[in-house]
Amino acid sequence: MYGATKAAVIGLTKAVAADFIKRGIRANAICPGTIQSPSLDQRIAALAKSTQQPLAAVRRSFVDRQPMGRLGTPADIGNAVALLCSEEAGWITGQVIAVDGGSSLMDPGLPLEIQRG
């Protein structure tokens, strides 16, 4: 269901941008990566419990999958939003911006060790 919802948001962003461009209204979307949040903490706790692994080990596994070596923060997303709302981004519309620390560059079918420089 997540994939269908994400595709719908992307399509809606592009349609709104096209429909309102002549009015000077810009529309963009941000696709966040793995962000430190209470819901992520709950997901990590549930995974640790179901796999009987230490909580720290499960959290580390999430961090280790990130190309930049850390989880994103709400501030990372907020900074992207601030940029898009600024005058400096006045020529940006209809774009879908991945704010994911490089995760979208990775191939899920290959081991991370191969993909990292």
C-alpha positions in Angstrom: 0.0 0.0 0.0 2.9 2.4 0.7 4.2 2.2 -2.8 0.8 3.0 -4.3 0.3 5.9 -1.9 3.8 7.3 -2.8 3.1 7.0 -6.5 -0.2 8.8 -6.0 1.6 11.7 -4.2 4.2 11.9 -6.9 1.5 12.0 -9.6 -0.6 14.6 -7.7 2.5 16.8 -7.2 3.2 16.9 -10.9 -0.4 17.4 -11.8 -0.9 20.3 -9.3 2.4 21.9 -10.5 1.2 21.7 -14.1 -2.3 23.0 -13.3 -1.2 26.0 -11.3 2.1 27.0 -12.9 0.5 29.9 -14.8 -0.8 31.3 -11.5 2.7 31.4 -10.0 2.0 28.5 -7.6 4.7 25.9 -7.3 4.2 22.3 -6.1 6.9 19.9 -5.1 7.2 16.8 -3.0 9.7 15.5 -0.6 10.4 11.8 -0.3 12.1 11.3 3.1 14.4 8.4 3.9 14.7 6.7 7.2 14.1 9.4 9.8 14.6 9.3 13.5 11.1 9.4 15.0 8.9 7.8 17.6 7.3 5.6 14.9 10.8 4.4 13.9 11.6 3.7 17.5 8.4 1.6 17.8 9.3 -0.3 14.7 12.8 -1.0 15.9 11.5 -2.1 19.3 9.0 -4.4 17.7 11.6 -5.9 15.5 14.0 -6.4 18.4 11.3 -8.2 20.3 10.2 -10.4 17.5 13.7 -11.4 16.6 14.9 -11.5 20.2 17.9 -9.3 19.3 19.2 -6.5 21.5 17.6 -3.2 20.8 20.9 -1.5 20.1 21.8 -4.2 17.5 18.6 -3.7 15.6 19.0 0.1 15.7 22.6 -0.3 14.5 21.3 -2.4 11.6 19.1 0.5 10.5 22.0 3.0 10.7 24.3 0.6 8.9 22.0 0.5 5.9 22.3 4.3 5.4 24.9 5.4 2.9 25.7 8.5 5.0 26.2 6.4 8.1 23.4 7.9 10.1 19.6 8.2 10.2 17.9 11.3 9.0 16.5 13.8 11.4 13.3 15.9 11.3 15.6 18.9 10.8 17.0 17.3 7.6 13.4 17.3 6.2 12.7 20.7 7.6 15.7 22.1 5.8 14.6 20.8 2.5 11.1 22.2 3.1 12.6 25.6 4.0 14.7 25.6 0.8 11.6 24.8 -1.3 9.7 27.6 0.4 12.5 30.1 -0.2 12.9 32.6 -3.0 16.0 30.7 -4.0 13.8 27.8 -5.1 11.5 30.0 -7.1 12.4 28.2 -10.3 11.6 24.7 -8.9 8.2 23.2 -9.5 6.8 19.7 -10.1 9.8 18.0 -8.6 10.1 15.1 -6.3 13.1 15.5 -4.1 14.6 12.5 -2.2 15.9 13.6 1.2 17.2 10.2 2.1 21.0 10.5 2.7 21.7 8.8 -0.6 19.5 5.7 0.0 17.8 6.1 -3.4 21.1 5.7 -5.0 21.5 2.2 -3.6 20.5 -1.0 -5.3 18.6 -3.2 -2.9 19.7 -6.3 -4.7 23.4 -5.8 -4.0 25.2 -6.0 -0.6 26.0 -2.6 0.9 29.7 -3.5 1.1 29.9 -3.6 -2.7 28.1 -0.3 -3.1 30.0 1.8 -0.7 33.3 3.4 -1.8 
